[in-house]
Amino acid sequence: MNEKHLAYKASSVHLSRELRAKYGFRSLPVRTGDRVLIIRGDYKGMEGDVSKVDRNRGRVYISGVYRENARGEQRLVPIPLNSVILVKIDEKDKWRHLILERKRKTVKEGSEGGA
């Protein structure tokens, strides 16, 4: 995929109910350092920090979710993006902070203009 901005948008995952109530929006692109909960598949119920995001394949690698390969080495398991929800957002990055503020602002403007 050549268009990185499209891959970034496509890497959005749903927020947990608590984060949804706090921020006022439903989804956000996942990044390294965020904490996610796996909601589908063999690793359902496991929670961990995102160690790597593969935007081209639509997969996320979570610390603590390992599989043993043929040589007996521990390897991170790729988890599909639609199988995780964001539990904690890493707000240390100034760009992430700006994105959150921008999304909050658009949500507030949308709710003020309603019936």
MODELLER restraints for C-alpha pairs under 7 A, 6 or more apart:
rsr = mdl.restraints
at = mdl.atoms
rsr.add(forms.Gaussian(group=physical.xy_distance, feature=features.Distance(at['CA:1:A'], at['CA:56:A']), mean=6.33, stdev=0.5))
rsr.add(forms.Gaussian(group=physical.xy_distance, feature=features.Distance(at['CA:7:A'], at['CA:55:A']), mean=5.73, stdev=0.5))
rsr.add(forms.Gaussian(group=physical.xy_distance, feature=features.Distance(at['CA:7:A'], at['CA:56:A']), mean=6.69, stdev=0.5))
rsr.add(forms.Gaussian(group=physical.xy_distance, feature=features.Distance(at['CA:8:A'], at['CA:29:A']), mean=6.54, stdev=0.5))
rsr.add(forms.Gaussian(group=physical.xy_distance, feature=features.Distance(at['CA:8:A'], at['CA:55:A']), mean=6.81, stdev=0.5))
rsr.add(forms.Gaussian(group=physical.xy_distance, feature=features.Distance(at['CA:9:A'], at['CA:29:A']), mean=6.24, stdev=0.5))
rsr.add(forms.Gaussian(group=physical.xy_distance, feature=features.Distance(at['CA:11:A'], at['CA:29:A']), mean=5.14, stdev=0.5))
rsr.add(forms.Gaussian(group=physical.xy_distance, feature=features.Distance(at['CA:11:A'], at['CA:30:A']), mean=6.26, stdev=0.5))
rsr.add(forms.Gaussian(group=physical.xy_distance, feature=features.Distance(at['CA:11:A'], at['CA:55:A']), mean=6.15, stdev=0.5))
rsr.add(forms.Gaussian(group=physical.xy_distance, feature=features.Distance(at['CA:11:A'], at['CA:58:A']), mean=6.56, stdev=0.5))
rsr.add(forms.Gaussian(group=physical.xy_distance, feature=features.Distance(at['CA:11:A'], at['CA:81:A']), mean=6.79, stdev=0.5))
rsr.add(forms.Gaussian(group=physical.xy_distance, feature=features.Distance(at['CA:12:A'], at['CA:27:A']), mean=6.00, stdev=0.5))
rsr.add(forms.Gaussian(group=physical.xy_distance, feature=features.Distance(at['CA:12:A'], at['CA:28:A']), mean=4.87, stdev=0.5))
rsr.add(forms.Gaussian(group=physical.xy_distance, feature=features.Distance(at['CA:12:A'], at['CA:29:A']), mean=3.63, stdev=0.5))
rsr.add(forms.Gaussian(group=physical.xy_distance, feature=features.Distance(at['CA:12:A'], at['CA:30:A']), mean=5.85, stdev=0.5))
rsr.add(forms.Gaussian(group=physical.xy_distance, feature=features.Distance(at['CA:13:A'], at['CA:27:A']), mean=5.38, stdev=0.5))
rsr.add(forms.Gaussian(group=physical.xy_distance, feature=features.Distance(at['CA:13:A'], at['CA:28:A']), mean=5.75, stdev=0.5))
rsr.add(forms.Gaussian(group=physical.xy_distance, feature=features.Distance(at['CA:13:A'], at['CA:29:A']), mean=6.01, stdev=0.5))
rsr.add(forms.Gaussian(group=physical.xy_distance, feature=features.Distance(at['CA:13:A'], at['CA:30:A']), mean=6.37, stdev=0.5))
rsr.add(forms.Gaussian(group=physical.xy_distance, feature=features.Distance(at['CA:13:A'], at['CA:81:A']), mean=6.41, stdev=0.5))
rsr.add(forms.Gaussian(group=physical.xy_distance, feature=features.Distance(at['CA:13:A'], at['CA:82:A']), mean=6.61, stdev=0.5))
rsr.add(forms.Gaussian(group=physical.xy_distance, feature=features.Distance(at['CA:13:A'], at['CA:84:A']), mean=6.86, stdev=0.5))
rsr.add(forms.Gaussian(group=physical.xy_distance, feature=features.Distance(at['CA:13:A'], at['CA:85:A']), mean=5.91, stdev=0.5))
rsr.add(forms.Gaussian(group=physical.xy_distance, feature=features.Distance(at['CA:13:A'], at['CA:86:A']), mean=6.75, stdev=0.5))
rsr.add(forms.Gaussian(group=physical.xy_distance, feature=features.Distance(at['CA:14:A'], at['CA:26:A']), mean=5.87, stdev=0.5))
rsr.add(forms.Gaussian(group=physical.xy_distance, feature=features.Distance(at['CA:14:A'], at['CA:27:A']), mean=4.35, stdev=0.5))
rsr.add(forms.Gaussian(group=physical.xy_distance, feature=features.Distance(at['CA:14:A'], at['CA:28:A']), mean=6.70, stdev=0.5))
rsr.add(forms.Gaussian(group=physical.xy_distance, feature=features.Distance(at['CA:14:A'], at['CA:85:A']), mean=5.09, stdev=0.5))
rsr.add(forms.Gaussian(group=physical.xy_distance, feature=features.Distance(at['CA:14:A'], at['CA:86:A']), mean=6.23, stdev=0.5))
rsr.add(forms.Gaussian(group=physical.xy_distance, feature=features.Distance(at['CA:15:A'], at['CA:26:A']), mean=5.77, stdev=0.5))
rsr.add(forms.Gaussian(group=physical.xy_distance, feature=features.Distance(at['CA:15:A'], at['CA:27:A']), mean=5.39, stdev=0.5))
rsr.add(forms.Gaussian(group=physical.xy_distance, feature=features.Distance(at['CA:15:A'], at['CA:85:A']), mean=5.51, stdev=0.5))
rsr.add(forms.Gaussian(group=physical.xy_distance, feature=features.Distance(at['CA:15:A'], at['CA:86:A']), mean=4.71, stdev=0.5))
rsr.add(forms.Gaussian(group=physical.xy_distance, feature=features.Distance(at['CA:15:A'], at['CA:87:A']), mean=6.62, stdev=0.5))
rsr.add(forms.Gaussian(group=physical.xy_distance, feature=features.Distance(at['CA:16:A'], at['CA:85:A']), mean=6.04, stdev=0.5))
rsr.add(forms.Gaussian(group=physical.xy_distance, feature=features.Distance(at['CA:16:A'], at['CA:86:A']), mean=5.75, stdev=0.5))
rsr.add(forms.Gaussian(group=physical.xy_distance, feature=features.Distance(at['CA:16:A'], at['CA:87:A']), mean=5.49, stdev=0.5))
rsr.add(forms.Gaussian(group=physical.xy_distance, feature=features.Distance(at['CA:20:A'], at['CA:26:A']), mean=5.75, stdev=0.5))
rsr.add(forms.Gaussian(group=physical.xy_distance, feature=features.Distance(at['CA:23:A'], at['CA:104:A']), mean=6.42, stdev=0.5))
rsr.add(forms.Gaussian(group=physical.xy_distance, feature=features.Distance(at['CA:24:A'], at['CA:104:A']), mean=6.71, stdev=0.5))
rsr.add(forms.Gaussian(group=physical.xy_distance, feature=features.Distance(at['CA:24:A'], at['CA:107:A']), mean=6.70, stdev=0.5))
rsr.add(forms.Gaussian(group=physical.xy_distance, feature=features.Distance(at['CA:25:A'], at['CA:107:A']), mean=6.97, stdev=0.5))
rsr.add(forms.Gaussian(group=physical.xy_distance, feature=features.Distance(at['CA:31:A'], at['CA:50:A']), mean=6.98, stdev=0.5))
rsr.add(forms.Gaussian(group=physical.xy_distance, feature=features.Distance(at['CA:31:A'], at['CA:53:A']), mean=6.74, stdev=0.5))
rsr.add(forms.Gaussian(group=physical.xy_distance, feature=features.Distance(at['CA:32:A'], at['CA:50:A']), mean=4.95, stdev=0.5))
rsr.add(forms.Gaussian(group=physical.xy_distance, feature=features.Distance(at['CA:32:A'], at['CA:51:A']), mean=5.39, stdev=0.5))
rsr.add(forms.Gaussian(group=physical.xy_distance, feature=features.Distance(at['CA:32:A'], at['CA:52:A']), mean=5.72, stdev=0.5))
rsr.add(forms.Gaussian(group=physical.xy_distance, feature=features.Distance(at['CA:32:A'], at['CA:53:A']), mean=6.71, stdev=0.5))
rsr.add(forms.Gaussian(group=physical.xy_distance, feature=features.Distance(at['CA:33:A'], at['CA:49:A']), mean=5.73, stdev=0.5))
rsr.add(forms.Gaussian(group=physical.xy_distance, feature=features.Distance(at['CA:33:A'], at['CA:50:A']), mean=5.32, stdev=0.5))
rsr.add(forms.Gaussian(group=physical.xy_distance, feature=features.Distance(at['CA:33:A'], at['CA:51:A']), mean=6.55, stdev=0.5))
rsr.add(forms.Gaussian(group=physical.xy_distance, feature=features.Distance(at['CA:33:A'], at['CA:90:A']), mean=5.84, stdev=0.5))
rsr.add(forms.Gaussian(group=physical.xy_distance, feature=features.Distance(at['CA:34:A'], at['CA:49:A']), mean=5.62, stdev=0.5))
rsr.add(forms.Gaussian(group=physical.xy_distance, feature=features.Distance(at['CA:34:A'], at['CA:50:A']), mean=5.57, stdev=0.5))
rsr.add(forms.Gaussian(group=physical.xy_distance, feature=features.Distance(at['CA:34:A'], at['CA:88:A']), mean=5.91, stdev=0.5))
rsr.add(forms.Gaussian(group=physical.xy_distance, feature=features.Distance(at['CA:34:A'], at['CA:89:A']), mean=5.00, stdev=0.5))
rsr.add(forms.Gaussian(group=physical.xy_distance, feature=features.Distance(at['CA:34:A'], at['CA:90:A']), mean=5.06, stdev=0.5))
rsr.add(forms.Gaussian(group=physical.xy_distance, feature=features.Distance(at['CA:35:A'], at['CA:48:A']), mean=5.54, stdev=0.5))
rsr.add(forms.Gaussian(group=physical.xy_distance, feature=features.Distance(at['CA:35:A'], at['CA:49:A']), mean=4.32, stdev=0.5))
rsr.add(forms.Gaussian(group=physical.xy_distance, feature=features.Distance(at['CA:35:A'], at['CA:50:A']), mean=6.14, stdev=0.5))
rsr.add(forms.Gaussian(group=physical.xy_distance, feature=features.Distance(at['CA:35:A'], at['CA:86:A']), mean=6.15, stdev=0.5))
rsr.add(forms.Gaussian(group=physical.xy_distance, feature=features.Distance(at['CA:35:A'], at['CA:87:A']), mean=5.53, stdev=0.5))
rsr.add(forms.Gaussian(group=physical.xy_distance, feature=features.Distance(at['CA:35:A'], at['CA:88:A']), mean=4.87, stdev=0.5))
rsr.add(forms.Gaussian(group=physical.xy_distance, feature=features.Distance(at['CA:35:A'], at['CA:89:A']), mean=6.53, stdev=0.5))
rsr.add(forms.Gaussian(group=physical.xy_distance, feature=features.Distance(at['CA:36:A'], at['CA:47:A']), mean=5.72, stdev=0.5))
rsr.add(forms.Gaussian(group=physical.xy_distance, feature=features.Distance(at['CA:36:A'], at['CA:48:A']), mean=5.77, stdev=0.5))
rsr.add(forms.Gaussian(group=physical.xy_distance, feature=features.Distance(at['CA:36:A'], at['CA:49:A']), mean=6.27, stdev=0.5))
rsr.add(forms.Gaussian(group=physical.xy_distance, feature=features.Distance(at['CA:36:A'], at['CA:50:A']), mean=6.98, stdev=0.5))
rsr.add(forms.Gaussian(group=physical.xy_distance, feature=features.Distance(at['CA:36:A'], at['CA:84:A']), mean=6.18, stdev=0.5))
rsr.add(forms.Gaussian(group=physical.xy_distance, feature=features.Distance(at['CA:36:A'], at['CA:85:A']), mean=5.48, stdev=0.5))
rsr.add(forms.Gaussian(group=physical.xy_distance, feature=features.Distance(at['CA:36:A'], at['CA:86:A']), mean=4.52, stdev=0.5))
rsr.add(forms.Gaussian(group=physical.xy_distance, feature=features.Distance(at['CA:36:A'], at['CA:87:A']), mean=5.14, stdev=0.5))
rsr.add(forms.Gaussian(group=physical.xy_distance, feature=features.Distance(at['CA:36:A'], at['CA:88:A']), mean=6.89, stdev=0.5))
rsr.add(forms.Gaussian(group=physical.xy_distance, feature=features.Distance(at['CA:37:A'], at['CA:45:A']), mean=6.47, stdev=0.5))
rsr.add(forms.Gaussian(group=physical.xy_distance, feature=features.Distance(at['CA:37:A'], at['CA:46:A']), mean=5.93, stdev=0.5))
rsr.add(forms.Gaussian(group=physical.xy_distance, feature=features.Distance(at['CA:37:A'], at['CA:47:A']), mean=4.38, stdev=0.5))
rsr.add(forms.Gaussian(group=physical.xy_distance, feature=features.Distance(at['CA:37:A'], at['CA:48:A']), mean=6.76, stdev=0.5))
rsr.add(forms.Gaussian(group=physical.xy_distance, feature=features.Distance(at['CA:37:A'], at['CA:84:A']), mean=5.46, stdev=0.5))
rsr.add(forms.Gaussian(group=physical.xy_distance, feature=features.Distance(at['CA:37:A'], at['CA:85:A']), mean=5.40, stdev=0.5))
rsr.add(forms.Gaussian(group=physical.xy_distance, feature=features.Distance(at['CA:37:A'], at['CA:86:A']), mean=6.52, stdev=0.5))
rsr.add(forms.Gaussian(group=physical.xy_distance, feature=features.Distance(at['CA:37:A'], at['CA:87:A']), mean=6.43, stdev=0.5))
rsr.add(forms.Gaussian(group=physical.xy_distance, feature=features.Distance(at['CA:38:A'], at['CA:44:A']), mean=5.03, stdev=0.5))
rsr.add(forms.Gaussian(group=physical.xy_distance, feature=features.Distance(at['CA:38:A'], at['CA:45:A']), mean=5.51, stdev=0.5))
rsr.add(forms.Gaussian(group=physical.xy_distance, feature=features.Distance(at['CA:38:A'], at['CA:46:A']), mean=5.58, stdev=0.5))
rsr.add(forms.Gaussian(group=physical.xy_distance, feature=features.Distance(at['CA:38:A'], at['CA:47:A']), mean=6.31, stdev=0.5))
rsr.add(forms.Gaussian(group=physical.xy_distance, feature=features.Distance(at['CA:38:A'], at['CA:83:A']), mean=5.81, stdev=0.5))
rsr.add(forms.Gaussian(group=physical.xy_distance, feature=features.Distance(at['CA:38:A'], at['CA:84:A']), mean=4.43, stdev=0.5))
rsr.add(forms.Gaussian(group=physical.xy_distance, feature=features.Distance(at['CA:38:A'], at['CA:85:A']), mean=6.66, stdev=0.5))
rsr.add(forms.Gaussian(group=physical.xy_distance, feature=features.Distance(at['CA:39:A'], at['CA:45:A']), mean=6.00, stdev=0.5))
rsr.add(forms.Gaussian(group=physical.xy_distance, feature=features.Distance(at['CA:39:A'], at['CA:83:A']), mean=5.46, stdev=0.5))
rsr.add(forms.Gaussian(group=physical.xy_distance, feature=features.Distance(at['CA:39:A'], at['CA:84:A']), mean=5.56, stdev=0.5))
rsr.add(forms.Gaussian(group=physical.xy_distance, feature=features.Distance(at['CA:40:A'], at['CA:83:A']), mean=5.08, stdev=0.5))
rsr.add(forms.Gaussian(group=physical.xy_distance, feature=features.Distance(at['CA:48:A'], at['CA:62:A']), mean=5.75, stdev=0.5))
rsr.add(forms.Gaussian(group=physical.xy_distance, feature=features.Distance(at['CA:48:A'], at['CA:63:A']), mean=5.63, stdev=0.5))
rsr.add(forms.Gaussian(group=physical.xy_distance, feature=features.Distance(at['CA:48:A'], at['CA:64:A']), mean=6.29, stdev=0.5))
rsr.add(forms.Gaussian(group=physical.xy_distance, feature=features.Distance(at['CA:49:A'], at['CA:62:A']), mean=5.61, stdev=0.5))
rsr.add(forms.Gaussian(group=physical.xy_distance, feature=features.Distance(at['CA:49:A'], at['CA:63:A']), mean=5.57, stdev=0.5))
rsr.add(forms.Gaussian(group=physical.xy_distance, feature=features.Distance(at['CA:50:A'], at['CA:60:A']), mean=6.89, stdev=0.5))
rsr.add(forms.Gaussian(group=physical.xy_distance, feature=features.Distance(at['CA:50:A'], at['CA:61:A']), mean=5.92, stdev=0.5))
rsr.add(forms.Gaussian(group=physical.xy_distance, feature=features.Distance(at['CA:50:A'], at['CA:62:A']), mean=4.53, stdev=0.5))
rsr.add(forms.Gaussian(group=physical.xy_distance, feature=features.Distance(at['CA:50:A'], at['CA:63:A']), mean=6.25, stdev=0.5))
rsr.add(forms.Gaussian(group=physical.xy_distance, feature=features.Distance(at['CA:51:A'], at['CA:61:A']), mean=5.67, stdev=0.5))
rsr.add(forms.Gaussian(group=physical.xy_distance, feature=features.Distance(at['CA:51:A'], at['CA:62:A']), mean=5.44, stdev=0.5))
rsr.add(forms.Gaussian(group=physical.xy_distance, feature=features.Distance(at['CA:51:A'], at['CA:63:A']), mean=5.84, stdev=0.5))
rsr.add(forms.Gaussian(group=physical.xy_distance, feature=features.Distance(at['CA:52:A'], at['CA:60:A']), mean=5.99, stdev=0.5))
rsr.add(forms.Gaussian(group=physical.xy_distance, feature=features.Distance(at['CA:52:A'], at['CA:61:A']), mean=5.05, stdev=0.5))
rsr.add(forms.Gaussian(group=physical.xy_distance, feature=features.Distance(at['CA:53:A'], at['CA:59:A']), mean=6.22, stdev=0.5))
rsr.add(forms.Gaussian(group=physical.xy_distance, feature=features.Distance(at['CA:53:A'], at['CA:60:A']), mean=4.54, stdev=0.5))
rsr.add(forms.Gaussian(group=physical.xy_distance, feature=features.Distance(at['CA:53:A'], at['CA:61:A']), mean=6.20, stdev=0.5))
rsr.add(forms.Gaussian(group=physical.xy_distance, feature=features.Distance(at['CA:54:A'], at['CA:60:A']), mean=5.96, stdev=0.5))
rsr.add(forms.Gaussian(group=physical.xy_distance, feature=features.Distance(at['CA:58:A'], at['CA:80:A']), mean=6.00, stdev=0.5))
rsr.add(forms.Gaussian(group=physical.xy_distance, feature=features.Distance(at['CA:58:A'], at['CA:81:A']), mean=5.79, stdev=0.5))
rsr.add(forms.Gaussian(group=physical.xy_distance, feature=features.Distance(at['CA:59:A'], at['CA:78:A']), mean=5.52, stdev=0.5))
rsr.add(forms.Gaussian(group=physical.xy_distance, feature=features.Distance(at['CA:59:A'], at['CA:79:A']), mean=5.24, stdev=0.5))
rsr.add(forms.Gaussian(group=physical.xy_distance, feature=features.Distance(at['CA:59:A'], at['CA:80:A']), mean=4.50, stdev=0.5))
rsr.add(forms.Gaussian(group=physical.xy_distance, feature=features.Distance(at['CA:59:A'], at['CA:81:A']), mean=5.42, stdev=0.5))
rsr.add(forms.Gaussian(group=physical.xy_distance, feature=features.Distance(at['CA:60:A'], at['CA:78:A']), mean=5.60, stdev=0.5))
rsr.add(forms.Gaussian(group=physical.xy_distance, feature=features.Distance(at['CA:60:A'], at['CA:79:A']), mean=5.22, stdev=0.5))
rsr.add(forms.Gaussian(group=physical.xy_distance, feature=features.Distance(at['CA:60:A'], at['CA:80:A']), mean=6.32, stdev=0.5))
rsr.add(forms.Gaussian(group=physical.xy_distance, feature=features.Distance(at['CA:60:A'], at['CA:81:A']), mean=6.25, stdev=0.5))
rsr.add(forms.Gaussian(group=physical.xy_distance, feature=features.Distance(at['CA:61:A'], at['CA:76:A']), mean=6.10, stdev=0.5))
rsr.add(forms.Gaussian(group=physical.xy_distance, feature=features.Distance(at['CA:61:A'], at['CA:77:A']), mean=6.07, stdev=0.5))
rsr.add(forms.Gaussian(group=physical.xy_distance, feature=features.Distance(at['CA:61:A'], at['CA:78:A']), mean=5.10, stdev=0.5))
rsr.add(forms.Gaussian(group=physical.xy_distance, feature=features.Distance(at['CA:61:A'], at['CA:79:A']), mean=6.24, stdev=0.5))
rsr.add(forms.Gaussian(group=physical.xy_distance, feature=features.Distance(at['CA:62:A'], at['CA:76:A']), mean=6.99, stdev=0.5))
rsr.add(forms.Gaussian(group=physical.xy_distance, feature=features.Distance(at['CA:65:A'], at['CA:76:A']), mean=6.00, stdev=0.5))
rsr.add(forms.Gaussian(group=physical.xy_distance, feature=features.Distance(at['CA:65:A'], at['CA:77:A']), mean=6.05, stdev=0.5))
rsr.add(forms.Gaussian(group=physical.xy_distance, feature=features.Distance(at['CA:66:A'], at['CA:74:A']), mean=5.92, stdev=0.5))
rsr.add(forms.Gaussian(group=physical.xy_distance, feature=features.Distance(at['CA:66:A'], at['CA:75:A']), mean=5.31, stdev=0.5))
rsr.add(forms.Gaussian(group=physical.xy_distance, feature=features.Distance(at['CA:66:A'], at['CA:76:A']), mean=4.60, stdev=0.5))
rsr.add(forms.Gaussian(group=physical.xy_distance, feature=features.Distance(at['CA:66:A'], at['CA:77:A']), mean=5.52, stdev=0.5))
rsr.add(forms.Gaussian(group=physical.xy_distance, feature=features.Distance(at['CA:67:A'], at['CA:74:A']), mean=5.70, stdev=0.5))
rsr.add(forms.Gaussian(group=physical.xy_distance, feature=features.Distance(at['CA:67:A'], at['CA:75:A']), mean=5.35, stdev=0.5))
rsr.add(forms.Gaussian(group=physical.xy_distance, feature=features.Distance(at['CA:67:A'], at['CA:76:A']), mean=6.38, stdev=0.5))
rsr.add(forms.Gaussian(group=physical.xy_distance, feature=features.Distance(at['CA:67:A'], at['CA:77:A']), mean=6.20, stdev=0.5))
rsr.add(forms.Gaussian(group=physical.xy_distance, feature=features.Distance(at['CA:68:A'], at['CA:74:A']), mean=4.73, stdev=0.5))
rsr.add(forms.Gaussian(group=physical.xy_distance, feature=features.Distance(at['CA:68:A'], at['CA:75:A']), mean=6.09, stdev=0.5))
rsr.add(forms.Gaussian(group=physical.xy_distance, feature=features.Distance(at['CA:69:A'], at['CA:75:A']), mean=6.72, stdev=0.5))
rsr.add(forms.Gaussian(group=physical.xy_distance, feature=features.Distance(at['CA:91:A'], at['CA:97:A']), mean=5.74, stdev=0.5))
